[in-house]
């Protein structure tokens, strides 16, 4: 550990992580799949890896998923 949390996170990034741009391109699809109860990690493992590593993208996903679930009620 270097004592620099951001550097440590970067160095331990999952190689499947697709990055922000690609994740955001399909974020709505992943949220719709998750809201419907489908296993997103099987179809989009790189996006799931990214959402676990990137706080802002994970927050966007959580917000979109919450909005979709509220619509379903």
C-alpha positions as CSV (number, residue, x, y, z in Angstrom):
1,X,0.0,0.0,0.0
2,X,1.3,3.4,-1.0
3,X,-0.9,5.4,1.3
4,X,-2.5,7.0,-1.8
5,X,-6.0,5.4,-1.9
6,X,-6.8,6.6,-5.5
7,X,-3.6,5.1,-6.8
8,X,-4.2,1.8,-4.9
9,X,-7.7,1.6,-6.4
10,X,-6.4,2.2,-9.9
11,X,-3.7,-0.4,-9.6
12,X,-6.2,-3.0,-8.4
13,X,-8.8,-2.3,-11.1
14,X,-10.6,-5.3,-12.5
15,X,-9.2,-6.0,-16.0
16,X,-12.8,-6.5,-17.2
17,X,-13.7,-2.9,-16.2
18,X,-15.0,-1.2,-19.3
19,X,-14.6,2.4,-18.1
20,X,-17.0,5.2,-17.7
21,X,-17.8,5.9,-21.3
22,X,-18.7,2.4,-22.2
23,X,-20.6,1.8,-19.0
24,X,-22.7,4.9,-19.4
25,X,-23.6,3.9,-22.9
26,X,-25.5,0.9,-21.7
27,X,-26.3,2.0,-18.1
28,X,-30.0,2.3,-19.0
29,X,-30.1,-1.2,-20.4
30,X,-28.4,-2.7,-17.3
31,X,-30.8,-0.8,-15.0
32,X,-33.8,-2.2,-16.9
33,X,-32.4,-5.7,-16.8
34,X,-31.7,-5.4,-13.0
35,X,-35.2,-3.9,-12.4
36,X,-36.7,-6.9,-14.2
37,X,-34.7,-9.3,-12.0
38,X,-32.2,-10.4,-14.8
39,X,-28.6,-11.2,-13.9
40,X,-26.8,-8.2,-15.3
41,X,-23.4,-9.6,-14.5
42,X,-23.9,-12.4,-17.0
43,X,-24.6,-10.1,-20.0
44,X,-22.4,-7.1,-19.0
45,X,-19.6,-8.3,-16.7
46,X,-17.4,-5.4,-17.6
47,X,-20.1,-2.9,-16.8
48,X,-20.7,-4.6,-13.4
49,X,-17.0,-4.5,-12.7
50,X,-16.9,-0.8,-13.5
51,X,-20.0,0.0,-11.4
52,X,-18.4,-1.7,-8.4
53,X,-15.2,0.3,-8.9
54,X,-16.5,3.8,-9.9
55,X,-18.5,5.6,-7.2
56,X,-20.1,8.2,-9.6
57,X,-21.2,5.6,-12.2
58,X,-22.4,3.3,-9.4
59,X,-24.5,6.2,-8.0
60,X,-26.0,6.9,-11.4
61,X,-26.9,3.3,-11.8
62,X,-28.5,3.1,-8.3
63,X,-30.5,6.3,-9.0
64,X,-31.7,5.0,-12.4
65,X,-32.6,1.6,-10.9
66,X,-34.5,3.3,-8.0
67,X,-36.4,5.4,-10.5
68,X,-37.3,2.3,-12.6
69,X,-38.5,0.4,-9.5
70,X,-40.6,3.4,-8.4
71,X,-42.3,3.4,-11.8
72,X,-43.1,-0.3,-11.5
73,X,-45.0,0.2,-8.2
